[in-house]
Amino acid sequence: METLIDEIKKELIVELVASGSDFDSSSESDVRLLEVKVTSAYRDIKRARNYQSHHDEEFVLKDMESMYSLIKSLTLYDFNQIGAEGERIHAENGISRTWANRNSILNQVTPFGTVL
């Protein structure tokens, strides 16, 4: 888990710095906050995947690697929401912003089902 989270975090740091965002890669608090968002996204994707009791840790880790782009997308979504949590629409000085629904990312995860 830590390796995947670290890999996503490093990739996002490069992207955030290159995009000219307010992200400061030399700020311990910015980097730590990004790490928290990656970990949270990882856990949300894992929960949505709904692994069954017969899935061992090796299977879960390998499968979660296939969720790389979704974890990254969810992390970026959550990171960009900092300070605007709960807002759906924001308008100021003639500029309006509408956020996509977070579930649009989570809905791309196909959960495992249980046969009864």
N, C-alpha and C positions, 0 to 999 in steps of 0.2 A: 504494500500500500504506500509506504513512504517514498519508494523509488518513483512510482507513477505520479504521486502528488508533487514531488520535487521537480520532476521533468516538466510537468505542466506549469508549475510556478515559474521555472526558469524561462520557458518559452513565452509566457505572458509578460514577464518583466521586459524581455527584449521588445515585444510588440508594443507594450505601453510606453516605453521610453521612445521608441522610434516614431510612434504616432503623435508625439508632442503633447501627450496628456499631462495632467498635473502630478502624475505618479513620479515619486522620487526614489530611484533604486538605491540611493545611499541612505535613505531614511529607514531605520530599523522598524519603526511603527508602520510605514507603508508596506514594507516587505512582509511583516508579520500579519498585517491585515489581509494581504493577498493570500498568504498561506492559509489563514483561517477560512477564507472564502473557497479556496480549492478543496480543503478538507470537507467543508460543509457540502459542496457540490458532489464530491465523491460519495459521501454518505447518502445524499438524497437519491443519486442515481442507483446506488447499491440497494437502497430500500425499494425503489421503484422496480428494480429488476426482480425482486421477490425470490431470491435464491431459496431452494428447498433444502431439507435436512440432509439429503444424500449428496449435495454439492460440497466437496471438500474445499479447503482453503486454496489449494493450488488451482482448482477449477475456477473459483471465484476471482482470484487475482488475474488469471489469464483472460477470463471473460471481461473483467473490468478494463483491461488494456484495450479491448475492442470498443469500449465506450469512451475512449480518449477524447474524441472531438466533442462529444456531448458534455463531458465533464468540463472541458475547456470553455465551451459555449455558455454553460450554466454559471461557471465561475465569473466569466466576463460580464454576463448579465447582472449577477448579484453585486459585483464590484462596482459597476456603473450606477447601481441603484443607491449606493451609499449617500445618505443625505436626502434621498427622495423616496425612502421606503414608504409604501402605501399609496403613493401618487400614481394615478393613471393618466392624468392629463395635467400639463403645466403650461400656463401662458403668462408671458411677461414682456412688456414693451413690444407688442405685436408679433412676438415669436412664440409659437406654441409647440409643445412636445407631447407626443402620446407614446406610452410604453407598450410594447407587446406584452402579452400575458406570459408569465414565467412558465406556466404549464405547457405552452407551445413547445418548449424544449423538452420537458419531462415526458410529454406525450409521445416522443420519438423512441422512448424506451419500451421494448417489448418484454413484459413480465413473464416469468415462468409460471405455469399453472399447475394445480394439483388435480389429479384424476381421482374422483371419488368412486 
